[in-house]
Amino acid sequence: MSLVWNPPPQPPQRRLLAQQWKGDIQVAAWKHRRGLAGHAHEDPSTLGMSENALAFILQSIEQRRSKSNRLDDHLHKAMVKFTPALAQPTVSGVVEAMAHVWAQPEMLDMWSAWESGRSQSARGPQPSDAGAKATLATLGMTGHTHGLDAYSDLLEKPELLRVFARVDAAAAARAGEPAPGPLPLRTYRGSMKRFDALCERSGTRDLVLATKAKMFRALMELHPDRPYGRGLLIDGCLFPAWCEQIGTGTTAEMEAARRRTTPYAGARHIVYTKTGKQTVDPSHIMSASRFASSSNFDRGYYYVCIIDQASGWPLVSLIMDAELDEAEALTPLLSDLYRHYPFLTPEFIAGDGAWDEGWAHRACELYYGLAPVFRHTERAAAETVLPGGNQSNTVKGFTHDGQLKCMDHNQVMPFDGFERAPRGNLRPGRGAHGDYNSEEYRRGEAQRENQFRVRALHGHGPGPAQRVSLKASVDWRRLNAFPRHPNGKPALYAERMALGMRLKNQMEGHFSRMQGSLSLLTKGADRVRLQDWDKVEMLLHLAELRMNALSLAAERAHNNVGHTLPTGGDVAPLPEFPFGCTGRLPQCRASTTAAARATTRAARAAAAQPAPRRHAVASALTPAPAQRGHAPAEVGSALAPATATALVERERNGQPGAEGRGHRPEPEADWNDWSDWEPDAEPGAELAAEAEAGAPEPESPADDQPEAEPAREAVPVGGTTATDGHPPSPSPSPSPTKGGVLIAVDFANRRRA
């Protein structure tokens, strides 16, 4: 099984609850008249009548009941209206998924245009980014959270690497370029270095959005009868960054220190209440039980996404500092949407209470012609009384849910519609014609804003009912196109309720797919180990592309217009596996961790020895000059070996200790940057070979050996020899140096965030 198309979800059926109708008097009377007396205790669905007859009976009874019961019928129709028209396909296997994703023509166009920047001072041929793109795509589309996992996946699965070689060849052929050579998968260090240029936000973001727009347009052309693009859903998800999870600093300097590795990762503490979520001070103190049951705290980012309601496809998204209000993302997201999707004409946008702000309602209506359907957060707010009434002196005020009250009788009036100002040929994002800073533009925008009105029917006095109106600018939150009450237009109120249900289910489903199969937006130690903001956002974009491309591939295959990758494409010889071992990542970590522990034990033994022997052991632990300058820098595990202490090295060089003048500690290592790591030989192998070839061995200090004890055999340790009789220790990788002085960095025993 490779890619399986799933049929669209079926509209919800009208459920007949036995508990609701079992003892209903009206149902019992109608059953008696139908000759079904004696079966009054049974479920109406088993009374021997057809489904249509039973539905007609129940509908007729509901029409004779109160308004609340009649609202159920409108709610059922609204749920049917907003039933998603597309289901996600089922795919098995990483190789099959990547083959279907990158076989789409839109994805091949993106592969050709997806290139790293090149400085003007660079010389020589442009290096190939195919290997780095394959590593980055594997990291973002297959559920890996560590770059080394994705890199080892490419090394261990030749069929996966061949898929990307075929993608590279097919993309070049589609773009009319010469056939590329074998796909070069560089070393892990070389691949990670290309990530910065491939994830540059200024270029890759527009490329990703344009690719998603092309695929969505292809989906609309494939099913022109489906309501794709009719409505939008917006929501956000808080997730932690790869940094220490700690609250906001009490001073600006303390907060800057906590953001030193992740400058855009702020702290946020959310408390969930009956009326919605509230942001509180991260230093707020509460009990552990309350925090676990009704709170969410992270230092990281907020992922905000707009998806299409009918298909569930993510259209535009971004990540932002978690300390900021997520409602601020509405303007840039809508700007990106209308810039890359000019063929869309959505009617509404639904969101939760986070977007229930006056400026958000006004921006949606005035600048984009969208009806905002945001959940109301002030259910118990007081009534609003207009000091002078409306312009015609017929409206006294309105209630907390937006029901207008008449001036004469102080009674609520039924809702009768919402009037908008015509947009004409206005482009999205503009409220009027002309320059933004001109007086003409401000005057035209104010005139258009006054044309947005809420209509109601005034029928309390004698004579026919009259239509009254009130400007929506009085309160954009309560006066909008989808009323917050069933009085007057229960169908529109039912649609508001249905959109609230669809919002929760579809957005939670989208976040669950990102957290489940793609391992993004997760918490804990298994979260993505990238600190750069652009790289994290690029991984989220790649995950969205995977979901959209797989769905489009299934729909095309179901309609017999599928695409497959052509054969061809070679793979260059693979580099050796990092760290000098050929196993998987856990084995590599185990071997290098053992080397780090052995080096740490040797360093501690050196510090415990008398001064002459301490000098000899310290010189044995000092790396060769040719090896300095390429210490491992990517962290996140105990892979980087420990080094000797700075005190031992300074004493050997005749310099003052760590507390002496001029000592500056080395800045903290980046626990997520592996870009400077290079695979080295087996620890001590090179030096052991030199010892076997007859390399000269220095004599031990005479004053350190007892006279009655014979001389011990010199044992090679890390590039020199030691005469203390201990077994050889693995050669430690060099530590960062400053001014020719070795600075101690204990990677093995350092506490991880």
C-alpha positions in Angstrom: 0.0 0.0 0.0 1.5 3.3 -1.1 -1.0 6.2 -1.4 -4.7 5.5 -0.7 -7.4 8.0 -1.6 -10.1 8.5 1.1 -13.6 9.7 0.3 -14.8 13.1 1.6 -16.5 13.1 5.0 -20.2 12.4 4.9 -22.6 15.1 6.2 -23.9 14.5 9.7 -27.1 12.6 9.9 -30.0 13.8 12.1 -29.6 11.7 15.2 -32.8 10.6 16.9 -32.1 10.3 20.6 -34.2 7.7 22.4 -34.0 9.5 25.7 -35.4 12.6 24.1 -38.4 11.0 22.4 -39.1 8.0 24.5 -41.6 9.7 26.9 -42.7 12.5 24.6 -46.5 12.9 24.9 -46.9 14.2 21.3 -45.0 11.3 19.9 -47.1 8.8 21.9 -50.2 10.4 20.6 -49.1 10.3 17.0 -48.1 6.7 17.4 -51.5 5.8 18.8 -53.1 7.4 15.8 -50.9 5.3 13.6 -52.1 2.2 15.3 -48.8 1.6 17.2 -50.2 1.7 20.7 -48.4 -0.5 23.2 -45.0 0.3 21.7 -44.7 3.7 23.3 -41.6 2.7 25.2 -39.6 1.9 22.1 -37.2 4.1 20.2 -39.0 6.0 17.4 -36.5 4.7 14.9 -37.8 1.1 15.4 -41.5 1.8 15.2 -41.9 0.1 11.8 -42.3 3.4 9.8 -39.9 4.5 7.2 -37.1 7.0 7.9 -38.7 9.7 5.8 -42.0 9.3 7.6 -40.3 9.4 11.0 -38.3 12.4 10.0 -41.5 14.2 8.9 -43.2 13.4 12.2 -40.3 14.7 14.3 -39.8 17.8 12.2 -43.5 18.6 12.4 -43.4 18.2 16.2 -40.3 20.5 16.4 -42.0 23.2 14.4 -44.7 23.3 17.1 -42.2 23.7 19.9 -40.2 26.6 21.2 -37.5 28.5 19.3 -34.7 26.6 20.9 -36.0 23.3 19.5 -36.5 24.8 16.1 -32.9 26.1 16.2 -31.7 22.5 16.1 -32.9 22.1 12.5 -31.0 25.2 11.4 -27.9 23.9 13.2 -28.1 20.6 11.4 -28.4 22.4 8.1 -25.4 24.6 8.9 -23.3 21.5 9.9 -24.2 19.9 6.6 -23.3 23.2 4.8 -19.9 23.4 6.3 -19.0 19.7 6.1 -15.4 19.4 4.7 -15.2 18.4 1.1 -11.8 16.7 1.2 -10.2 14.0 3.3 -6.5 13.4 3.9 -5.1 10.3 2.1 -3.4 7.4 3.8 0.3 6.9 3.0 2.7 4.2 4.2 6.5 4.6 4.2 8.8 7.6 4.0 10.1 6.7 0.6 6.6 6.5 -1.0 5.5 9.7 0.6 8.5 11.6 -0.7 8.1 10.2 -4.1 4.4 11.3 -4.3 5.1 14.7 -2.8 8.0 15.7 -5.1 6.4 14.2 -8.2 3.9 17.1 -8.4 4.8 19.7 -11.0 4.4 22.5 -8.5 6.9 20.9 -6.2 9.4 20.3 -9.0 9.2 24.0 -9.9 9.9 24.9 -6.3 12.9 22.5 -6.2 14.4 24.3 -9.2 13.8 27.8 -7.7 14.9 26.8 -4.2 18.6 27.9 -4.2 20.9 29.3 -1.6 22.2 32.9 -2.0 25.6 33.6 -3.4 27.8 36.5 -2.3 29.2 38.8 -4.9 32.7 38.1 -3.8 32.4 34.4 -4.4 34.4 32.8 -7.2 34.2 29.6 -9.0 31.2 27.4 -9.9 28.0 27.5 -7.9 28.0 24.6 -5.4 25.1 22.2 -5.7 22.5 22.5 -3.0 20.7 19.2 -3.9 22.2 17.3 -1.0 21.4 20.0 1.5 17.8 20.3 0.1 17.3 16.6 0.4 18.5 16.7 4.0 16.3 19.7 4.9 13.3 18.1 3.2 13.8 14.9 5.0 14.1 16.8 8.3 10.9 18.7 7.8 8.7 16.2 6.0 9.4 12.8 7.7 9.0 13.5 11.4 12.7 14.0 12.4 13.6 16.5 15.1 17.4 16.3 14.8 19.4 17.0 11.7 21.6 14.0 12.3 18.6 11.7 12.2 17.6 13.0 8.8 21.1 12.8 7.5 21.5 9.2 8.7 18.2 8.3 7.2 19.5 9.4 3.8 22.7 7.4 4.3 20.9 4.2 5.4 18.1 4.3 2.9 19.6 4.4 -0.6 16.1 4.3 -2.2 15.3 7.5 -0.4 18.4 9.2 -1.7 17.6 8.0 -5.2 14.2 9.6 -4.9 15.8 13.0 -4.4 18.3 12.2 -7.3 15.3 11.6 -9.5 13.6 14.8 -8.2 16.8 16.8 -9.1 16.9 15.4 -12.6 13.2 15.9 -13.2 13.2 19.5 -11.9 16.1 20.3 -14.2 14.4 18.8 -17.2 11.1 20.6 -16.4 13.0 23.9 -16.2 14.9 23.3 -19.4 18.3 23.2 -17.7 21.1 20.8 -18.5 20.9 17.4 -16.8 22.6 17.6 -13.4 25.4 15.3 -12.3 25.1 12.7 -9.6 23.4 14.1 -6.5 26.1 15.0 -4.1 25.4 14.3 -0.4 28.1 16.2 1.4 29.3 15.6 4.9 26.9 16.4 7.7 28.9 19.6 8.4 28.7 20.7 4.8 24.9 20.0 4.7 24.2 22.0 7.8 26.2 24.9 6.6 23.9 25.3 3.6 20.8 25.4 5.8 21.3 29.1 6.7 21.1 30.1 3.0 18.3 27.7 2.1 16.1 28.9 5.0 16.6 32.6 4.5 13.1 34.0 5.2 13.2 36.8 2.7 13.3 34.5 -0.3 12.0 31.1 0.8 8.8 32.3 2.4 7.4 33.8 -0.8 8.6 30.7 -2.7 6.7 28.4 -0.4 3.5 30.5 -0.4 3.6 30.7 -4.2 3.9 26.9 -4.4 1.0 26.3 -2.1 -1.1 28.8 -4.1 -0.4 26.9 -7.3 -1.4 23.6 -5.8 -4.6 25.0 -4.3 -5.5 26.5 -7.7 -5.0 23.0 -9.2 -7.3 21.5 -6.6 -10.0 24.1 -7.4 -9.7 23.3 -11.1 -9.9 19.6 -10.4 -13.2 20.1 -8.4 -14.9 23.3 -9.6 -18.2 22.3 -8.0 -16.8 22.1 -4.5 -16.8 25.2 -2.2 -13.0 25.5 -1.9 -11.9 29.0 -0.8 -15.4 30.0 0.4 -14.4 30.3 4.1 -11.2 30.6 6.2 -10.3 29.4 9.7 -7.5 30.9 11.8 -5.9 29.7 15.0 -2.6 29.5 16.8 -0.5 27.0 18.8 2.1 27.8 21.4 5.2 25.6 21.3 8.6 25.8 23.0 11.9 26.7 21.4 15.1 24.7 22.0 16.2 26.8 25.0 15.9 26.9 28.7 12.2 27.0 29.7 12.2 29.9 32.1 10.0 32.8 32.7 10.4 36.5 31.8 13.4 38.2 33.3 12.7 40.9 35.9 15.0 43.3 34.1 15.8 44.0 30.5 19.3 42.7 30.9 18.1 39.5 32.5 15.6 38.9 29.6 18.3 39.6 27.0 20.5 37.0 28.7 17.7 34.5 28.5 17.3 35.2 24.8 20.9 35.0 24.0 20.6 31.9 21.9 17.0 32.4 20.7 16.4 36.1 20.4 12.8 35.7 19.2 11.6 33.2 21.8 9.6 34.9 24.5 7.9 33.4 27.6 4.2 33.1 27.8 1.9 31.7 30.5 -1.7 31.0 29.4 -4.6 30.1 31.8 -7.8 28.6 30.5 -11.0 29.8 32.0 -14.7 29.5 31.3 -14.7 32.5 29.0 -11.6 31.5 27.1 -7.8 31.7 27.6 -6.1 34.5 29.4 -2.4 35.5 29.3 -0.9 36.1 32.8 2.5 37.1 34.0 4.9 34.3 33.6 6.1 34.9 37.1 2.6 34.3 38.5 2.6 31.8 41.4 -0.1 29.1 41.5 -0.4 25.6 42.8 1.0 22.7 40.9 -2.4 21.0 40.4 -3.9 24.1 39.0 -1.0 24.7 36.7 -1.2 21.1 35.4 -4.9 21.2 34.8 -5.6 24.7 33.4 -2.3 26.3 32.4 0.2 26.2 29.5 3.6 27.8 29.8 6.4 27.8 27.2 9.3 30.0 26.2 9.2 29.8 22.4 7.0 30.7 19.5 3.4 31.0 18.5 2.5 29.2 15.2 -0.5 31.0 13.6 -2.1 29.5 10.5 -5.0 30.2 8.2 -6.6 27.1 6.6 -9.3 26.6 4.0 -12.5 25.5 5.7 -13.7 23.2 2.9 -10.4 21.4 2.3 -8.5 21.8 5.5 -5.4 22.9 3.6 -3.0 25.3 5.3 -2.9 28.4 3.1 -0.6 30.9 4.9 1.2 30.7 8.2 3.9 32.2 10.3 5.6 32.0 13.7 6.0 34.9 16.0 7.4 35.7 19.4 5.2 33.9 22.0 5.3 37.1 24.2 3.3 39.0 21.5 -0.5 38.9 21.0 -1.3 36.3 18.4 -4.1 38.6 17.0 -1.3 40.8 15.6 -0.6 38.0 13.0 -4.0 38.7 11.3 -2.8 41.6 9.2 0.4 40.0 7.7 -1.4 36.7 7.1 -4.3 38.3 5.2 -1.8 40.4 3.3 0.1 37.2 2.3 -3.2 35.5 1.5 -4.5 38.0 -1.0 -1.1 38.6 -2.5 -0.5 34.9 -3.4 -4.1 33.8 -3.8 -5.7 36.6 -5.9 -8.1 34.1 -7.4 -9.8 33.5 -4.0 -12.9 35.4 -2.9 -13.6 34.1 0.7 -16.8 35.2 2.4 -15.9 34.8 6.1 -13.1 34.0 8.5 -13.7 32.2 11.7 -11.5 32.3 14.8 -11.6 31.9 18.6 -11.7 34.6 21.2 -8.1 35.6 20.7 -9.2 37.5 17.6 -12.3 39.1 19.1 -11.0 42.6 19.1 -12.5 45.7 17.6 -9.6 46.5 15.2 -9.6 42.9 13.9 -13.4 43.0 13.1 -12.9 46.4 11.4 -9.9 45.3 9.4 -11.7 42.2 8.0 -14.8 44.1 7.0 -13.3 47.4 5.8 -10.1 46.3 4.1 -10.9 42.8 2.9 -14.7 42.4 2.7 -14.6 39.4 5.1 -17.3 38.7 7.6 -15.5 38.0 10.9 -16.9 35.1 12.9 -14.9 35.3 16.1 -16.1 33.8 19.4 -17.5 36.3 21.8 -15.5 36.6 25.0 -17.7 39.1 27.0 -20.9 37.2 27.5 -21.9 39.0 30.6 -21.1 42.5 29.5 -23.5 45.3 30.3 -25.8 46.9 27.8 -24.7 49.8 25.7 -26.8 52.9 25.7 -26.3 55.6 23.0 -26.4 59.0 24.6 -28.3 60.6 21.7 -29.6 57.5 20.0 -28.9 56.8 16.4 -29.2 59.3 13.5 -33.0 58.7 13.1 -33.5 58.6 16.9 -35.1 55.1 16.7 -32.4 53.0 18.4 -31.7 53.5 22.1 -28.8 51.1 22.4 -27.9 47.4 22.1 -27.4 44.4 24.4 -24.2 42.5 25.1 -24.9 40.2 22.2 -25.7 42.9 19.7 -29.5 43.1 19.8 -30.8 46.6 19.0 -33.3 48.2 21.4 -36.0 50.6 20.2 -36.1 54.1 21.6 -39.8 54.2 22.4 -40.5 50.8 24.0 -37.0 49.8 25.2 -37.5 46.3 23.7 -35.1 44.3 21.7 -35.7 44.2 17.9 -35.1 41.2 15.7 -32.0 41.2 13.5 -32.8 41.9 9.8 -29.4 41.9 8.0 -26.1 43.5 7.7 -25.2 46.1 4.9 -21.7 46.5 3.6 -20.1 49.3 1.6 -19.4 48.2 -2.0 -15.8 47.5 -2.7 -15.9 48.1 -6.5 -12.4 47.9 -7.9 -10.7 48.4 -4.6 -7.7 46.0 -4.1 -7.6 43.9 -0.9 -6.1 45.8 2.0 -7.4 49.2 0.9 -10.2 51.1 2.5 -10.5 53.8 -0.2 -8.8 55.1 -3.3 -5.8 57.4 -3.3 -2.6 57.7 -1.3 -2.6 56.4 2.2 -1.3 59.6 3.7 -3.6 62.0 1.7 -6.7 63.7 3.1 -8.7 62.3 0.2 -8.0 58.8 1.3 -8.9 59.4 4.9 -12.1 61.1 4.0 -13.1 58.3 1.5 -12.3 55.6 4.1 -14.5 57.3 6.7 -17.3 57.5 4.2 -17.1 53.8 3.4 -16.9 52.9 7.1 -20.2 54.7 7.8 -21.9 52.6 5.2 -21.5 49.4 7.2 -24.8 49.1 9.1 -26.8 46.6 11.1 -30.5 46.4 10.3 -33.4 45.4 12.6 -37.2 45.3 12.4 -39.2 47.7 14.6 -42.7 46.2 15.0 -43.7 47.1 18.6 -46.0 49.9 17.7 -49.2 50.0 15.5 -48.8 49.6 11.8 -46.4 47.6 9.8 -42.8 46.9 11.0 -40.2 49.4 9.9 -36.5 48.8 9.3 -34.1 50.7 11.5 -30.3 50.7 11.4 -27.2 51.5 13.4 -23.6 52.0 12.2 -21.4 49.0 12.8 -18.5 51.4 13.7 -20.2 52.0 17.0 -19.1 48.6 18.2 -17.5 46.3 15.5 -17.3 43.4 17.9 -21.0 43.1 18.6 -22.5 44.5 15.4 -21.6 42.2 12.6 -23.0 40.1 9.8 -23.2 36.8 11.8 -25.4 37.8 14.8 -24.6 36.5 18.3 -28.3 35.8 19.0 -31.0 33.8 17.2 -33.5 36.6 17.3 -34.5 37.4 13.7 -32.1 35.3 11.7 -31.7 31.9 13.5 -30.1 30.4 10.4 -27.2 32.8 10.5 -26.8 32.3 14.3 -26.8 28.5 13.7 -24.0 29.0 11.0 -22.0 30.9 13.6 -22.4 28.0 16.0 -21.5 25.5 13.3 -18.4 27.4 12.3 -17.3 27.4 16.0 -17.6 23.6 16.0 -15.8 23.2 12.7 -13.1 25.6 13.8 -12.2 23.6 16.9 -12.3 20.2 15.1 -10.4 21.2 12.0 -7.7 23.3 13.6 -7.1 20.8 16.3 -6.8 18.1 13.6 -4.3 20.2 11.7 -2.2 20.7 14.9 -2.5 17.0 15.7 -1.1 16.1 12.3 1.8 18.5 12.8 2.6 17.1 16.2 1.9 13.4 15.5 3.4 12.2 12.2 5.6 15.2 11.7 6.9 15.7 15.2 6.6 19.5 15.1 5.0 21.8 17.7 5.8 19.3 20.4 7.0 19.8 23.9 9.7 18.0 25.9 13.1 16.8 25.0 12.0 15.4 21.6 11.1 18.8 20.2 13.0 20.3 17.2 16.6 21.0 18.1 17.0 24.1 16.0 17.4 27.6 17.6 17.3 29.7 14.5 13.9 31.3 13.9 14.1 31.0 10.1 15.0 27.3 10.2 12.1 26.5 12.5 9.6 28.3 10.3 11.0 26.6 7.2 10.4 23.2 8.8 6.8 24.1 9.4 6.4 25.3 5.8 7.9 22.0 4.5 5.4 20.0 6.7 2.5 22.0 5.2 3.8 21.4 1.7 3.9 17.7 2.4 0.3 17.6 3.6 -1.0 19.6 0.6 1.0 17.8 -2.0 0.0 14.3 -0.7 -3.7 15.4 -0.7 -3.4 16.8 -4.3 -1.5 13.6 -5.4 -4.3 11.4 -4.1 -7.0 13.5 -5.8 -5.2 13.5 -9.1 -4.6 9.8 -8.9 -8.3 9.2 -8.1 -9.2 11.3 -11.2 -6.6 9.5 -13.4 -4.4 12.5 -13.8 -1.6 11.5 -11.5 2.1 12.3 -11.8 5.1 10.1 -11.2 8.8 10.8 -11.0 10.7 9.7 -14.2 13.5 7.2 -13.9 17.0 8.4 -13.8 19.2 10.4 -11.5 22.5 9.2 -10.0 23.9 9.5 -6.5 27.5 10.5 -6.0 29.6 8.4 -3.6 28.4 8.8 -0.1 30.7 10.3 2.6 31.7 8.3 5.6 29.3 8.3 8.5 30.1 11.1 11.0 32.1 10.4 14.2 34.1 7.5 12.5 31.4 4.9 13.1 28.9 3.2 10.8 26.0 2.5 13.1 22.9 4.5 13.8 22.8 7.7 15.9 22.4 5.9 19.3 25.5 3.8 18.7 27.5 6.9 17.7 26.4 8.8 20.7 27.3 5.8 22.9 30.8 5.5 21.5 31.6 9.2 21.7 30.1 9.5 25.1 32.4 6.8 26.3 35.3 8.7 24.9 34.2 11.8 26.6 33.9 10.1 30.0 37.4 8.5 29.6 38.8 11.9 28.8 37.1 13.4 31.8 38.6 10.8 34.1 42.0 11.5 32.8 41.6 15.2 33.3 40.5 14.6 36.9 43.5 12.3 37.5 45.8 14.9 36.1 44.5 17.5 38.6 44.9 15.1 41.5 48.6 14.3 40.7 51.7 16.3 42.1 53.0 19.2 40.0 55.6 17.3 37.9 53.4 14.4 37.0 50.5 16.8 36.5 52.5 18.6 33.8 53.2 15.3 32.0 49.6 14.2 32.0 48.4 17.7 31.0 50.8 17.6 28.0 49.4 14.2 27.1 45.9 15.6 27.1 46.9 18.6 25.0 45.8 18.1 21.3 48.3 18.3 18.5 48.6 21.8 16.9 47.4 20.4 13.6 44.1 19.3 15.2 43.2 22.6 16.8 40.4 24.7 15.4 37.8 22.1 14.5 36.2 21.2 17.8 32.6 20.0 17.7 30.1 22.8 18.0 26.7 21.1 17.5 25.3 20.0 20.8 22.2 18.6 22.3 23.7 15.3 23.5 26.8 14.1 25.2 28.7 13.8 21.9 31.3 16.5 22.5 34.2 15.1 24.6 35.4 16.9 27.8 38.7 18.6 27.9 41.4 19.2 30.5 40.8 22.0 33.0 42.1 25.5 32.2 44.1 25.5 35.5 46.3 22.6 34.5 47.1 24.1 31.1 47.8 27.6 32.6 50.2 26.1 35.1 52.0 24.1 32.4 52.5 27.4 30.5 53.6 29.3 33.5 50.6 31.5 33.5 48.4 32.5 36.5 45.3 30.5 37.3 41.8 31.1 36.3 41.4 33.8 38.9 44.3 35.7 37.5 44.1 39.0 35.6 43.0 38.9 32.0 41.1 35.6 32.2 37.9 35.8 30.2 35.7 32.7 30.2 34.7 31.2 26.9 31.1 32.0 25.9 28.5 29.3 26.3 28.5 26.8 23.5 25.5 26.6 21.2 23.8 23.3 22.1 22.1 23.0 18.7 24.8 23.9 16.2 26.5 20.9 14.7 27.7 22.8 11.7 31.4 22.8 12.6 31.6 19.0 13.4 33.9 17.0 11.2 34.3 13.2 11.3 37.6 12.3 12.9 39.5 9.0 13.0 39.2 6.5 15.8 40.4 8.0 19.0 44.2 7.6 19.3 44.5 5.5 16.1 46.8 8.0 14.4 49.0 8.4 17.4 49.2 4.7 18.1 50.4 4.1 14.6 53.2 6.7 15.2 54.2 4.9 18.4 54.3 1.5 16.6 56.6 3.1 13.9 59.1 4.0 16.6 58.2 7.5 17.5 60.5 8.9 20.2 59.1 8.7 23.7 60.1 11.3 26.3 61.6 10.0 29.5 59.7 10.3 32.7 60.8 12.8 35.4 63.5 11.1 37.5 62.2 12.6 40.8 58.8 11.1 40.2 59.9 7.4 40.0 60.9 5.4 43.1 64.5 4.0 42.9 63.5 0.4 43.7 60.7 0.3 41.1 61.7 -0.5 37.5 60.9 1.9 34.8 57.5 1.5 33.4 56.7 1.2 29.7 55.6 4.4 28.0 52.0 4.2 26.8 50.8 6.6 24.0 47.9 8.8 25.2 46.4 11.4 22.8 49.4 12.3 20.7 52.1 12.0 23.4 53.2 9.3 25.9 52.5 8.9 29.5 54.6 7.0 32.0 52.2 6.6 34.8 51.3 3.0 33.9 47.6 3.8 33.2 45.9 2.4 30.1 45.8 4.7 27.1 42.9 7.3 27.1 41.1 8.3 23.9 42.4 11.4 22.2 40.2 14.3 23.2 38.9 16.7 20.5 40.5 20.1 20.9 38.6 22.7 23.0 38.1 26.3 21.9 41.2 28.5 22.6 41.5 32.2 23.2 44.9 33.9 23.1 46.7 30.5 23.0 45.3 29.4 26.3 43.1 26.3 26.5 39.7 27.1 28.0 37.9 24.3 29.8 34.4 23.4 28.5 32.9 20.4 30.3 30.3 19.2 27.7 29.8 15.7 29.2 28.7 16.9 32.6 26.9 20.1 31.6 23.2 20.3 32.5 21.0 20.4 29.5 18.0 22.7 29.2 
